[in-house]
Amino acid sequence: MVTVLFFAGAKDAAHAASRTYEFTRPLSIGEFSHLLEQDSPQLEPLLPFVRFAVNGTFVDAGHRIADGDEIAVLPPVSGG
């Protein structure tokens, strides 16, 4: 099982601060991104721009997710 934390606009689009997922096979972050799009279609416009962090470290689309990982979904943020 992995825990997914949603921040900023991703939290609003997912209508949740966090979710848990169980996979029947290992997934890459890229594959997981497609799963998120299917699970929460409202995230689709954000996904090309989000960064993913696994266990506190930014990762690329090829990174493999392991059981017990914590995945943060971090959209771009602006401030003033």
N, CA, C and O atoms as a GROMACS GRO file, in nm:
protein
  320
    1MET      N    1   0.084  -0.116   0.000
    1MET     CA    2   0.000   0.000   0.000
    1MET      C    3   0.089   0.123   0.000
    1MET      O    4   0.192   0.126   0.067
    2VAL      N    5   0.050   0.226  -0.076
    2VAL     CA    6   0.119   0.354  -0.076
    2VAL      C    7   0.021   0.463  -0.032
    2VAL      O    8  -0.099   0.454  -0.056
    3THR      N    9   0.075   0.564   0.031
    3THR     CA   10  -0.004   0.679   0.073
    3THR      C   11   0.029   0.793  -0.022
    3THR      O   12   0.146   0.822  -0.048
    4VAL      N   13  -0.076   0.859  -0.072
    4VAL     CA   14  -0.059   0.971  -0.164
    4VAL      C   15  -0.111   1.096  -0.095
    4VAL      O   16  -0.223   1.099  -0.045
    5LEU      N   17  -0.027   1.198  -0.092
    5LEU     CA   18  -0.063   1.326  -0.033
    5LEU      C   19  -0.081   1.428  -0.145
    5LEU      O   20   0.006   1.443  -0.230
    6PHE      N   21  -0.193   1.498  -0.144
    6PHE     CA   22  -0.222   1.599  -0.246
    6PHE      C   23  -0.206   1.737  -0.184
    6PHE      O   24  -0.250   1.762  -0.072
    7PHE      N   25  -0.141   1.828  -0.257
    7PHE     CA   26  -0.117   1.963  -0.208
    7PHE      C   27  -0.174   2.066  -0.304
    7PHE      O   28  -0.186   2.042  -0.424
    8ALA      N   29  -0.209   2.182  -0.249
    8ALA     CA   30  -0.255   2.300  -0.324
    8ALA      C   31  -0.368   2.263  -0.421
    8ALA      O   32  -0.466   2.201  -0.380
    9GLY      N   33  -0.354   2.300  -0.548
    9GLY     CA   34  -0.459   2.274  -0.646
    9GLY      C   35  -0.488   2.127  -0.667
    9GLY      O   36  -0.600   2.092  -0.702
   10ALA      N   37  -0.390   2.041  -0.647
   10ALA     CA   38  -0.412   1.896  -0.661
   10ALA      C   39  -0.505   1.847  -0.551
   10ALA      O   40  -0.588   1.758  -0.574
   11LYS      N   41  -0.493   1.905  -0.433
   11LYS     CA   42  -0.581   1.869  -0.321
   11LYS      C   43  -0.725   1.907  -0.355
   11LYS      O   44  -0.818   1.830  -0.330
   12ASP      N   45  -0.742   2.026  -0.411
   12ASP     CA   46  -0.876   2.070  -0.451
   12ASP      C   47  -0.933   1.981  -0.561
   12ASP      O   48  -1.049   1.940  -0.555
   13ALA      N   49  -0.852   1.952  -0.663
   13ALA     CA   50  -0.898   1.871  -0.776
   13ALA      C   51  -0.931   1.728  -0.736
   13ALA      O   52  -1.025   1.668  -0.787
   14ALA      N   53  -0.852   1.672  -0.644
   14ALA     CA   54  -0.875   1.534  -0.600
   14ALA      C   55  -0.985   1.525  -0.494
   14ALA      O   56  -1.031   1.416  -0.461
   15HIS      N   57  -1.026   1.640  -0.441
   15HIS     CA   58  -1.126   1.644  -0.334
   15HIS      C   59  -1.081   1.561  -0.213
   15HIS      O   60  -1.162   1.498  -0.145
   16ALA      N   61  -0.950   1.563  -0.189
   16ALA     CA   62  -0.895   1.487  -0.076
   16ALA      C   63  -0.755   1.538  -0.046
   16ALA      O   64  -0.684   1.583  -0.135
   17ALA      N   65  -0.717   1.530   0.081
   17ALA     CA   66  -0.580   1.564   0.120
   17ALA      C   67  -0.487   1.444   0.102
   17ALA      O   68  -0.367   1.460   0.080
   18SER      N   69  -0.545   1.324   0.113
   18SER     CA   70  -0.465   1.203   0.096
   18SER      C   71  -0.554   1.086   0.056
   18SER      O   72  -0.675   1.088   0.075
   19ARG      N   73  -0.490   0.986   0.001
   19ARG     CA   74  -0.556   0.860  -0.035
   19ARG      C   75  -0.453   0.749  -0.022
   19ARG      O   76  -0.332   0.774  -0.021
   20THR      N   77  -0.502   0.628  -0.012
   20THR     CA   78  -0.411   0.513  -0.016
   20THR      C   79  -0.446   0.428  -0.137
   20THR      O   80  -0.562   0.420  -0.179
   21TYR      N   81  -0.344   0.365  -0.192
   21TYR     CA   82  -0.360   0.279  -0.310
   21TYR      C   83  -0.285   0.149  -0.285
   21TYR      O   84  -0.180   0.148  -0.221
   22GLU      N   85  -0.339   0.041  -0.338
   22GLU     CA   86  -0.269  -0.088  -0.341
   22GLU      C   87  -0.256  -0.129  -0.486
   22GLU      O   88  -0.350  -0.114  -0.565
   23PHE      N   89  -0.139  -0.180  -0.521
   23PHE     CA   90  -0.112  -0.220  -0.659
   23PHE      C   91  -0.089  -0.371  -0.665
   23PHE      O   92  -0.036  -0.432  -0.572
   24THR      N   93  -0.131  -0.430  -0.776
   24THR     CA   94  -0.109  -0.573  -0.796
   24THR      C   95   0.026  -0.600  -0.863
   24THR      O   96   0.072  -0.714  -0.869
   25ARG      N   97   0.089  -0.492  -0.913
   25ARG     CA   98   0.221  -0.504  -0.975
   25ARG      C   99   0.297  -0.374  -0.952
   25ARG      O  100   0.235  -0.271  -0.926
   26PRO      N  101   0.428  -0.376  -0.960
   26PRO     CA  102   0.505  -0.252  -0.943
   26PRO      C  103   0.471  -0.151  -1.053
   26PRO      O  104   0.452  -0.188  -1.169
   27LEU      N  105   0.463  -0.025  -1.014
   27LEU     CA  106   0.434   0.083  -1.109
   27LEU      C  107   0.544   0.188  -1.104
   27LEU      O  108   0.608   0.208  -1.002
   28SER      N  109   0.562   0.254  -1.218
   28SER     CA  110   0.649   0.372  -1.220
   28SER      C  111   0.563   0.493  -1.187
   28SER      O  112   0.440   0.486  -1.189
   29ILE      N  113   0.626   0.604  -1.156
   29ILE     CA  114   0.553   0.727  -1.132
   29ILE      C  115   0.472   0.766  -1.256
   29ILE      O  116   0.360   0.815  -1.243
   30GLY      N  117   0.527   0.746  -1.374
   30GLY     CA  118   0.455   0.776  -1.497
   30GLY      C  119   0.327   0.694  -1.508
   30GLY      O  120   0.222   0.747  -1.544
   31GLU      N  121   0.336   0.565  -1.478
   31GLU     CA  122   0.217   0.480  -1.482
   31GLU      C  123   0.118   0.521  -1.373
   31GLU      O  124  -0.003   0.520  -1.395
   32PHE      N  125   0.170   0.558  -1.257
   32PHE     CA  126   0.085   0.601  -1.148
   32PHE      C  127   0.011   0.730  -1.185
   32PHE      O  128  -0.105   0.748  -1.147
   33SER      N  129   0.077   0.819  -1.257
   33SER     CA  130   0.014   0.942  -1.301
   33SER      C  131  -0.109   0.913  -1.387
   33SER      O  132  -0.212   0.979  -1.373
   34HIS      N  133  -0.098   0.814  -1.475
   34HIS     CA  134  -0.214   0.774  -1.557
   34HIS      C  135  -0.325   0.716  -1.470
   34HIS      O  136  -0.443   0.739  -1.496
   35LEU      N  137  -0.288   0.642  -1.368
   35LEU     CA  138  -0.387   0.588  -1.275
   35LEU      C  139  -0.461   0.702  -1.203
   35LEU      O  140  -0.583   0.697  -1.186
   36LEU      N  141  -0.386   0.804  -1.161
   36LEU     CA  142  -0.449   0.919  -1.095
   36LEU      C  143  -0.547   0.988  -1.189
   36LEU      O  144  -0.655   1.029  -1.147
   37GLU      N  145  -0.509   1.001  -1.314
   37GLU     CA  146  -0.596   1.065  -1.413
   37GLU      C  147  -0.727   0.989  -1.428
   37GLU      O  148  -0.833   1.050  -1.440
   38GLN      N  149  -0.721   0.857  -1.427
   38GLN     CA  150  -0.842   0.775  -1.438
   38GLN      C  151  -0.923   0.782  -1.309
   38GLN      O  152  -1.046   0.786  -1.313
   39ASP      N  153  -0.855   0.784  -1.195
   39ASP     CA  154  -0.921   0.784  -1.065
   39ASP      C  155  -0.986   0.920  -1.034
   39ASP      O  156  -1.093   0.926  -0.975
   40SER      N  157  -0.920   1.027  -1.075
   40SER     CA  158  -0.969   1.163  -1.050
   40SER      C  159  -0.952   1.246  -1.177
   40SER      O  160  -0.852   1.316  -1.192
   41PRO      N  161  -1.048   1.239  -1.268
   41PRO     CA  162  -1.035   1.312  -1.396
   41PRO      C  163  -1.011   1.462  -1.378
   41PRO      O  164  -0.957   1.526  -1.468
   42GLN      N  165  -1.051   1.518  -1.265
   42GLN     CA  166  -1.029   1.661  -1.241
   42GLN      C  167  -0.881   1.695  -1.230
   42GLN      O  168  -0.843   1.811  -1.247
   43LEU      N  169  -0.798   1.595  -1.204
   43LEU     CA  170  -0.653   1.617  -1.196
   43LEU      C  171  -0.588   1.628  -1.333
   43LEU      O  172  -0.475   1.678  -1.344
   44GLU      N  173  -0.655   1.583  -1.437
   44GLU     CA  174  -0.595   1.576  -1.571
   44GLU      C  175  -0.526   1.705  -1.615
   44GLU      O  176  -0.413   1.699  -1.663
   45PRO      N  177  -0.588   1.823  -1.599
   45PRO     CA  178  -0.519   1.944  -1.646
   45PRO      C  179  -0.392   1.976  -1.566
   45PRO      O  180  -0.303   2.044  -1.618
   46LEU      N  181  -0.382   1.929  -1.443
   46LEU     CA  182  -0.265   1.958  -1.361
   46LEU      C  183  -0.150   1.861  -1.381
   46LEU      O  184  -0.033   1.898  -1.366
   47LEU      N  185  -0.182   1.737  -1.414
   47LEU     CA  186  -0.079   1.632  -1.415
   47LEU      C  187   0.043   1.660  -1.502
   47LEU      O  188   0.153   1.621  -1.465
   48PRO      N  189   0.028   1.725  -1.618
   48PRO     CA  190   0.151   1.754  -1.695
   48PRO      C  191   0.247   1.849  -1.624
   48PRO      O  192   0.364   1.859  -1.661
   49PHE      N  193   0.198   1.918  -1.521
   49PHE     CA  194   0.279   2.020  -1.455
   49PHE      C  195   0.322   1.985  -1.312
   49PHE      O  196   0.404   2.055  -1.254
   50VAL      N  197   0.267   1.878  -1.256
   50VAL     CA  198   0.298   1.845  -1.117
   50VAL      C  199   0.437   1.783  -1.105
   50VAL      O  200   0.492   1.729  -1.201
   51ARG      N  201   0.492   1.793  -0.985
   51ARG     CA  202   0.614   1.721  -0.949
   51ARG      C  203   0.572   1.616  -0.849
   51ARG      O  204   0.483   1.638  -0.768
   52PHE      N  205   0.638   1.504  -0.855
   52PHE     CA  206   0.612   1.397  -0.760
   52PHE      C  207   0.735   1.382  -0.670
   52PHE      O  208   0.849   1.384  -0.716
   53ALA      N  209   0.708   1.366  -0.542
   53ALA     CA  210   0.814   1.337  -0.446
   53ALA      C  211   0.779   1.204  -0.380
   53ALA      O  212   0.665   1.183  -0.338
   54VAL      N  213   0.876   1.117  -0.370
   54VAL     CA  214   0.856   0.988  -0.303
   54VAL      C  215   0.944   0.988  -0.179
   54VAL      O  216   1.066   1.002  -0.186
   55ASN      N  217   0.878   0.972  -0.065
   55ASN     CA  218   0.947   0.971   0.064
   55ASN      C  219   1.035   1.096   0.081
   55ASN      O  220   1.146   1.089   0.134
   56GLY      N  221   0.981   1.211   0.034
   56GLY     CA  222   1.049   1.338   0.054
   56GLY      C  223   1.152   1.376  -0.049
   56GLY      O  224   1.217   1.480  -0.036
   57THR      N  225   1.169   1.295  -0.154
   57THR     CA  226   1.268   1.323  -0.258
   57THR      C  227   1.199   1.332  -0.393
   57THR      O  228   1.123   1.243  -0.431
   58PHE      N  229   1.225   1.442  -0.467
   58PHE     CA  230   1.168   1.456  -0.601
   58PHE      C  231   1.220   1.344  -0.691
   58PHE      O  232   1.338   1.309  -0.687
   59VAL      N  233   1.128   1.288  -0.773
   59VAL     CA  234   1.164   1.177  -0.861
   59VAL      C  235   1.112   1.205  -1.002
   59VAL      O  236   1.027   1.291  -1.022
   60ASP      N  237   1.166   1.130  -1.098
   60ASP     CA  238   1.119   1.144  -1.236
   60ASP      C  239   1.016   1.035  -1.268
   60ASP      O  240   0.985   0.951  -1.184
   61ALA      N  241   0.963   1.040  -1.390
   61ALA     CA  242   0.854   0.950  -1.430
   61ALA      C  243   0.894   0.803  -1.428
   61ALA      O  244   0.807   0.717  -1.416
   62GLY      N  245   1.021   0.772  -1.439
   62GLY     CA  246   1.066   0.634  -1.442
   62GLY      C  247   1.086   0.571  -1.304
   62GLY      O  248   1.108   0.450  -1.294
   63HIS      N  249   1.079   0.651  -1.200
   63HIS     CA  250   1.101   0.600  -1.064
   63HIS      C  251   0.997   0.493  -1.031
   63HIS      O  252   0.878   0.513  -1.056
   64ARG      N  253   1.040   0.381  -0.976
   64ARG     CA  254   0.951   0.272  -0.936
   64ARG      C  255   0.899   0.293  -0.795
   64ARG      O  256   0.975   0.325  -0.704
   65ILE      N  257   0.770   0.275  -0.779
   65ILE     CA  258   0.704   0.289  -0.650
   65ILE      C  259   0.714   0.157  -0.576
   65ILE      O  260   0.692   0.050  -0.633
   66ALA      N  261   0.748   0.164  -0.448
   66ALA     CA  262   0.759   0.045  -0.365
   66ALA      C  263   0.649   0.046  -0.259
   66ALA      O  264   0.600   0.152  -0.220
   67ASP      N  265   0.611  -0.071  -0.214
   67ASP     CA  266   0.512  -0.082  -0.108
   67ASP      C  267   0.559  -0.004   0.014
   67ASP      O  268   0.674  -0.015   0.055
   68GLY      N  269   0.469   0.075   0.071
   68GLY     CA  270   0.503   0.155   0.188
   68GLY      C  271   0.549   0.296   0.156
   68GLY      O  272   0.568   0.376   0.248
   69ASP      N  273   0.566   0.329   0.028
   69ASP     CA  274   0.610   0.464  -0.009
   69ASP      C  275   0.502   0.568   0.022
   69ASP      O  276   0.383   0.538   0.025
   70GLU      N  277   0.548   0.690   0.043
   70GLU     CA  278   0.460   0.805   0.054
   70GLU      C  279   0.487   0.894  -0.067
   70GLU      O  280   0.601   0.937  -0.089
   71ILE      N  281   0.384   0.921  -0.145
   71ILE     CA  282   0.397   0.998  -0.268
   71ILE      C  283   0.328   1.132  -0.249
   71ILE      O  284   0.210   1.137  -0.214
   72ALA      N  285   0.401   1.240  -0.272
   72ALA     CA  286   0.344   1.374  -0.266
   72ALA      C  287   0.319   1.423  -0.408
   72ALA      O  288   0.407   1.412  -0.494
   73VAL      N  289   0.200   1.476  -0.433
   73VAL     CA  290   0.163   1.532  -0.563
   73VAL      C  291   0.166   1.685  -0.546
   73VAL      O  292   0.081   1.742  -0.477
   74LEU      N  293   0.264   1.748  -0.610
   74LEU     CA  294   0.290   1.890  -0.589
   74LEU      C  295   0.274   1.970  -0.717
   74LEU      O  296   0.362   1.967  -0.803
   75PRO      N  297   0.163   2.042  -0.732
   75PRO     CA  298   0.145   2.124  -0.851
   75PRO      C  299   0.228   2.252  -0.840
   75PRO      O  300   0.276   2.286  -0.731
   76PRO      N  301   0.246   2.322  -0.951
   76PRO     CA  302   0.316   2.451  -0.943
   76PRO      C  303   0.238   2.546  -0.851
   76PRO      O  304   0.115   2.544  -0.847
   77VAL      N  305   0.311   2.626  -0.780
   77VAL     CA  306   0.248   2.721  -0.687
   77VAL      C  307   0.303   2.860  -0.719
   77VAL      O  308   0.422   2.876  -0.747
   78SER      N  309   0.216   2.957  -0.715
   78SER     CA  310   0.264   3.094  -0.733
   78SER      C  311   0.222   3.175  -0.611
   78SER      O  312   0.128   3.139  -0.540
   79GLY      N  313   0.290   3.280  -0.590
   79GLY     CA  314   0.258   3.364  -0.475
   79GLY      C  315   0.291   3.509  -0.508
   79GLY      O  316   0.344   3.541  -0.614
   80GLY      N  317   0.259   3.592  -0.416
   80GLY     CA  318   0.286   3.732  -0.441
   80GLY      C  319   0.321   3.806  -0.317
   80GLY      O  320   0.346   3.926  -0.321
   0.00000   0.00000   0.00000
